[in-house]
Amino acid sequence: MKKVQQHYDEVADVYDDRYDGRRGKCYHKHICDHVMSVLPRDGFLLDLGCGTGLFVQRYVEEGGRAVGLDISPGMVRHGRHRCPESGFCVGTADVLPFKDETFNALASLLAFSYVPDPEGMLRECYRVLKPGGRIAICTLSRTVFTSIVPLFYQVGEKVGLKKVGVGDFDEHYYTNAEIAGLFRDAGFEDVSVGRCSFAHLNLADPVFNLARKVEPFVEEKLPYLAYNVCAAGKKPKE
Ligand SMILES: C[S@@+](CC[C@H](N)C(=O)[O-])C[C@H]1O[C@@H](n2cnc3c(N)ncnc32)[C@H](O)[C@@H]1O
């Protein structure tokens, strides 16, 4: 975990160049839309692995209140700057410094793959959610495309490539069945799992533009080709 934290501290100042630039914005907004579509609006959100606060900002703009937590102090510093009205804290997603039943919305975007104890994280999510509260996690899925990503990242690390997310972090990419099982084992109900984002921001411009055009078709008819898995669930009402 220390390695992941150090990496994100190192790239914190350039992180938004990747996800808040022209193409990155498009890719990230698409993921945010998926997550937003299954969460209550105008609720109280906890965003785990919140990074520079991109989703916290979105949630607040849609009328809610939000708190972000991230393992990297550098990323949290940017989050505070972006959303001064929201709360941010440094910490790990599997040990949460919040009281039971505090939030009615819980999100995590592009961070779950790093968490070494996913069962522990979901247990904590369940604990801090109010009964009836909703959770949505969007993370890189295991696909034909992503199966070579760890190798690329290992090589990237060896040659000293300093890019956001590039490093050998022992990430875990989830299948639909795997993440659905984790949600159910943690006690969530109404569990649904879908795929999103066929147009990955790493693609060259013409391919990205083409991929965007066919993205709705792929997500509906060929979901196993999309890059991210989006899992959602609800804490049962007592
Ligand atoms: C790819 S970034 C995603 C950031 C943000 N969610 C977004 O969508 O822009 C991954 C983030 O997860 C954070 N992270 C990784 N492991 C974590 C952990 N165990 N607990 C909390 N945050 C973690 C990193 O510091 C980094 O900010």
The ligand as a Tripos MOL2 file, in Angstrom:
@<TRIPOS>MOLECULE
LIG
   27    29     1     0     0
SMALL
NO_CHARGES

@<TRIPOS>ATOM
      1 C1         -6.7940    5.9610  -10.5270 C.3       1 LIG1
      2 S1         -6.9560    6.9250   -9.0770 S.3       1 LIG1
      3 C2         -8.7270    7.2530   -9.0420 C.3       1 LIG1
      4 C3         -9.0380    8.5160   -8.2740 C.3       1 LIG1
      5 C4        -10.4840    8.9840   -8.3430 C.3       1 LIG1
      6 N1        -11.3770    8.0180   -7.7620 N.3       1 LIG1
      7 C5        -10.8770    9.2940   -9.7510 C.2       1 LIG1
      8 O1        -11.8130    8.6570  -10.2630 O.co2     1 LIG1
      9 O2        -10.2770   10.1830  -10.3750 O.co2     1 LIG1
     10 C6         -6.8030    5.7230   -7.7670 C.3       1 LIG1
     11 C7         -6.8580    6.3590   -6.3800 C.3       1 LIG1
     12 O3         -7.0140    5.3350   -5.3890 O.3       1 LIG1
     13 C8         -6.2520    5.6910   -4.2670 C.3       1 LIG1
     14 N2         -6.0200    4.4840   -3.4580 N.ar      1 LIG1
     15 C9         -5.3100    3.3870   -3.8020 C.ar      1 LIG1
     16 N3         -5.3530    2.4730   -2.8200 N.ar      1 LIG1
     17 C10        -6.1310    2.9930   -1.8420 C.ar      1 LIG1
     18 C11        -6.5630    2.5320   -0.5630 C.ar      1 LIG1
     19 N4         -6.1920    1.3190   -0.0900 N.pl3     1 LIG1
     20 N5         -7.3560    3.3310    0.1870 N.ar      1 LIG1
     21 C12        -7.7290    4.5510   -0.2670 C.ar      1 LIG1
     22 N6         -7.3370    5.0470   -1.4550 N.ar      1 LIG1
     23 C13        -6.5650    4.2810   -2.2440 C.ar      1 LIG1
     24 C14        -4.9900    6.3040   -4.8680 C.3       1 LIG1
     25 O4         -4.2610    7.0680   -3.9550 O.3       1 LIG1
     26 C15        -5.5770    7.1170   -6.0110 C.3       1 LIG1
     27 O5         -5.8990    8.4240   -5.6150 O.3       1 LIG1
@<TRIPOS>BOND
     1     1     2 1
     2     2     3 1
     3     2    10 1
     4     3     4 1
     5     4     5 1
     6     5     6 1
     7     5     7 1
     8     7     8 2
     9     7     9 1
    10    10    11 1
    11    11    12 1
    12    11    26 1
    13    12    13 1
    14    13    14 1
    15    13    24 1
    16    14    15 ar
    17    14    23 ar
    18    15    16 ar
    19    16    17 ar
    20    17    18 ar
    21    17    23 ar
    22    18    19 1
    23    18    20 ar
    24    20    21 ar
    25    21    22 ar
    26    22    23 ar
    27    24    25 1
    28    24    26 1
    29    26    27 1
@<TRIPOS>SUBSTRUCTURE
     1 LIG1         1 GROUP 0 **** ****
